[in-house]
Amino acid sequence: MPATRKIIVSTTPIQLVPENPKRTVLAIANVGNYVCYVSVDPANITSQGFPVGPGTYVAWKKVDGDHPELMLFAQATADTEIRLWEDWSD
């Protein structure tokens, strides 16, 4: 069953999701006003992470060869709101 969460990402790194081998899809939509960076590494997120700009989204799908099951961290340039959507298999 898919799950959606609202998360406020700030200038302090946070863990968005833990590792979950059953996760098949992970999507992040930035509905805030500032860039949110995501990374599998909690160090240097804003300098080495993937930027998700305001009004954009990124998705990882196992069927496409991505790795949505990995642990993921986030950090933003200022407080910004994201929506995180995940789906998994039983």
C-alpha positions as CSV (number, residue, x, y, z in Angstrom):
1,M,0.0,0.0,0.0
2,P,1.5,3.4,-1.0
3,A,2.3,6.0,1.6
4,T,2.7,9.7,1.3
5,R,4.3,12.0,4.0
6,K,4.7,15.7,4.3
7,I,8.2,16.6,5.6
8,I,9.9,19.9,6.4
9,V,13.5,19.7,5.4
10,S,15.9,22.3,7.0
11,T,19.5,23.2,6.9
12,T,20.2,20.3,9.3
13,P,20.6,16.9,7.6
14,I,17.8,14.4,8.3
15,Q,17.2,10.8,7.3
16,L,14.2,10.7,5.0
17,V,13.8,6.9,4.8
18,P,15.6,3.9,6.2
19,E,16.9,1.1,4.0
20,N,14.0,-1.1,3.0
21,P,14.5,-4.0,0.6
22,K,10.8,-4.2,-0.1
23,R,10.5,-0.6,-1.3
24,T,9.8,-0.6,-5.1
25,V,9.2,3.2,-5.7
26,L,10.4,6.3,-3.9
27,A,9.4,9.8,-5.1
28,I,10.1,13.2,-3.7
29,A,8.3,16.4,-4.7
30,N,9.6,19.7,-3.6
31,V,6.5,21.8,-2.9
32,G,8.5,24.4,-0.9
33,N,10.4,27.5,-2.0
34,Y,14.0,26.3,-1.6
35,V,16.3,23.7,-3.1
36,C,16.3,20.3,-1.2
37,Y,19.3,18.1,-1.7
38,V,19.1,14.3,-1.3
39,S,21.9,11.7,-0.9
40,V,22.6,8.2,0.3
41,D,25.5,9.7,2.2
42,P,24.7,11.9,5.2
43,A,27.9,13.9,4.8
44,N,28.2,16.9,2.4
45,I,24.6,16.6,1.2
46,T,24.4,20.2,-0.1
47,S,27.7,20.0,-2.0
48,Q,27.4,16.4,-3.3
49,G,23.7,15.5,-3.1
50,F,21.1,15.6,-5.9
51,P,19.3,18.9,-6.0
52,V,15.5,18.9,-6.1
53,G,14.4,22.4,-7.0
54,P,11.1,24.1,-6.0
55,G,8.2,22.8,-8.0
56,T,10.1,19.7,-9.3
57,Y,10.3,16.1,-8.3
58,V,12.5,13.0,-8.6
59,A,11.5,9.4,-8.5
60,W,13.4,6.1,-8.2
61,K,11.7,2.9,-9.5
62,K,13.1,-0.6,-9.1
63,V,11.6,-1.6,-12.4
64,D,13.8,1.0,-14.1
65,G,16.9,-0.3,-12.5
66,D,17.0,2.4,-9.8
67,H,17.6,1.6,-6.1
68,P,14.6,3.0,-4.1
69,E,15.4,0.6,-1.3
70,L,18.4,2.5,-0.1
71,M,18.6,4.8,2.9
72,L,18.2,8.4,1.9
73,F,19.1,11.7,3.6
74,A,18.1,15.3,2.9
75,Q,19.1,18.8,3.6
76,A,17.8,22.2,2.3
77,T,19.2,25.7,1.9
78,A,16.3,26.9,4.1
79,D,13.2,25.3,5.6
80,T,11.3,23.8,2.7
81,E,8.4,21.4,2.4
82,I,8.5,18.2,0.5
83,R,6.2,15.3,-0.2
84,L,7.6,11.8,0.0
85,W,5.8,8.9,-1.7
86,E,6.8,5.3,-1.4
87,D,5.4,2.0,-2.4
88,W,6.6,-1.5,-1.6
89,S,6.0,-5.2,-2.3
90,D,4.8,-7.7,0.3
